Amino acid sequence: MVKAIVDISENANRVLNIVKARHSLKTKSEAINMMSEIYEETFEPELRPEFVKEMLELQKNGKFIHFKSMEEFDKYIHDA
């Protein structure tokens, strides 16, 4: 577990207290962890444009092997 001393605004402190109370949490640390998990679940990272370009290029010109099932894929991996 990482320990940190943070400076937060009065408003952020009120929000933490509300989250803590609504979810019957014991500490503000638990409230911060919960908020972090919720943010992580809803956050969609944007892909860098150069990565998107590279993937589109691979899709267009790359050599791919298509598998009908995971078992077929596993067999291919283990036989290689």
N, C-alpha and C positions, 0 to 999 in steps of 0.2 A: 504494500500500500504506500502510495506517495503522499507526503504531507506537504502542504503549501500554505503560506500566509498570503492572503489576497486582500486587496482594497476594493470594496464594492460600494456602489452608491446607496443612499437611503432607500430609494425605490427598489433596487435589486434585493436589498435586505428584506423589504416587505414582501416581495414576490417569493423569496425563499421561505419566509415564514408561512405564507399562504399554502405553498406546495407542501411544506412539512405538515401543516395541520390537516389539509384535505386528504392526504394519503397516510395519515397516522405514522409519520416517520419520526424517529427519535432525535435525529441531528440534522443540521443544515448540510453536512457532508452527504448524507443520504439523499437529501433533496437535490443537491448539485449532481450527484451520480445519476439520479432518476432523470433529471432534465437532460443530461448528457446522452443517456441512452435513447430518450425520445428523439432528440435532435439527430442522433446517428441513424435511427430508423427512417426518418423522413428526409434526410439530406441526400440529394442526388449529386454526386460529384460530376463536374463537367470534364469532359475529355479534352486534352490539349489538341489543338487543330492539327499539329504535325502527326500525332498518333492516329487521329481519324483518317488523315490522308494516307498514312502508311497502311492501315487496315483496309481501306477501300482499294488501294493498289494491289494488296495481296489477294483480296477477293476477286479482283478483275483478272490478275495474271498468275496467281498462285496455283500450286498443285495441291489438291485436297483429296483426302480419302474419306468416303462416306461410309458410315456404319449404320446398320439397321437396328442394333441393340447394344447395350453396355457389355453384354457377354461377348459379342463379336469384337468390340473395342478391346476388352481385357485380353482376349485371345491374341489379338494383333500385338498388343504391348508385350505380353509375356513371351511370344514367339520371336520377337525382334532381337 
